[in-house]
Structures are given as structure tokens and as C-alpha cells.
Amino acid sequence: MQNIDPAEYQKRLDRLTEILSGIAAHADEISMRRCPYKNRLDQCTAQFGCRNKRKAQAPGGMPVCAGDDKLDYRKAWETG
């Protein structure tokens, strides 16, 4: 088994941290305007009513999210 060079190990950890922090910062920024229940295919995964939810395009398919990502999605949720 090889010995691990602590300096090389830290260098790799720092590189991973740099990459992942950029991804996390982008996700934080997007989460402020994109509905968290909208998947990558623009389908609605919410298990509650939402005024942006539209009928599925295919029988038995998932509903479509009609949100334009330009609004505060939290106001679209039905309450009560």
C-alpha cells in the first residue's frame, strides 16, 4: 500500500472544494427563482395543488410545470 502525501492530499481536497463550492453557489442562486418541485424535464413533482401544474402530455405521465421561473414560486402553492 502506498503512503499518502499529506500535501498532495490537501491539494486535491482544495481542488474539490473549489469545484463543489461553485456548483453549490449556482444551485443557491437558481433556487431563489426556480420551483423546487420542477424536475429537469419541466415536470411537476409536487404532491399538492399548484396553479402552475398542467396536465401530463402523455397518458399516465407526470404533470407539466408551466411556471416561467420569473416569479416567486412560493405564492403559487395552495394553502389551507
C-alpha positions as CSV (number, residue, x, y, z in Angstrom):
1,M,0.0,0.0,0.0
2,Q,1.3,3.5,-0.9
3,N,1.8,6.2,1.7
4,I,-0.4,9.2,1.2
5,D,1.4,12.5,0.8
6,P,-0.5,15.0,3.1
7,A,0.3,18.0,1.0
8,E,-0.9,16.3,-2.2
9,Y,-4.0,15.1,-0.4
10,Q,-4.8,18.6,0.8
11,K,-4.2,20.0,-2.7
12,R,-6.8,17.6,-4.1
13,L,-9.3,18.4,-1.3
14,D,-8.8,22.1,-2.0
15,R,-9.5,21.5,-5.8
16,L,-12.6,19.5,-5.0
17,T,-13.8,22.2,-2.6
18,E,-13.3,24.8,-5.3
19,I,-15.3,22.8,-7.8
20,L,-18.1,21.9,-5.5
21,S,-18.5,25.4,-4.0
22,G,-19.1,26.8,-7.5
23,I,-21.8,24.2,-8.1
24,A,-23.4,25.0,-4.7
25,A,-23.3,28.7,-5.2
26,H,-25.1,28.3,-8.6
27,A,-27.7,26.0,-7.1
28,D,-28.4,28.5,-4.3
29,E,-28.9,31.3,-6.9
30,I,-31.2,29.2,-9.1
31,S,-33.2,28.0,-6.1
32,M,-34.4,31.6,-5.5
33,R,-36.4,31.6,-8.7
34,R,-37.0,28.0,-9.7
35,C,-39.7,25.9,-8.2
36,P,-38.1,23.1,-6.1
37,Y,-40.7,20.7,-7.4
38,K,-39.8,21.2,-11.1
39,N,-37.6,18.5,-12.4
40,R,-35.0,18.8,-15.2
41,L,-37.7,17.8,-17.7
42,D,-40.0,20.6,-16.6
43,Q,-42.4,18.1,-15.0
44,C,-44.1,18.9,-11.7
45,T,-43.3,16.5,-8.9
46,A,-45.4,18.4,-6.2
47,Q,-47.9,16.2,-4.4
48,F,-50.1,19.2,-3.7
49,G,-52.1,21.7,-5.8
50,C,-50.2,24.4,-7.7
51,R,-51.6,26.9,-10.2
52,N,-48.6,26.2,-12.5
53,K,-49.4,22.5,-12.7
54,R,-50.8,21.4,-16.1
55,K,-52.0,18.0,-17.4
56,A,-49.5,15.4,-18.4
57,Q,-48.6,15.3,-22.1
58,A,-48.8,11.5,-22.2
59,P,-51.4,9.3,-20.5
60,G,-50.1,8.2,-17.1
61,G,-47.2,10.7,-17.4
62,M,-46.2,13.4,-14.9
63,P,-47.9,16.8,-14.9
64,V,-46.1,19.6,-16.6
65,C,-44.8,22.6,-14.7
66,A,-45.9,25.8,-16.6
67,G,-44.0,28.1,-14.3
68,D,-41.7,30.5,-16.2
69,D,-39.2,30.8,-13.4
70,K,-39.7,34.5,-13.3
71,L,-42.0,34.6,-10.3
72,D,-41.7,33.9,-6.7
73,Y,-42.9,30.3,-6.9
74,R,-43.9,30.2,-3.3
75,K,-47.0,32.3,-4.0
76,A,-48.2,29.6,-6.4
77,W,-48.7,27.0,-3.7
78,E,-52.2,26.5,-2.5
79,T,-52.7,26.8,1.3
80,G,-55.5,25.8,3.5
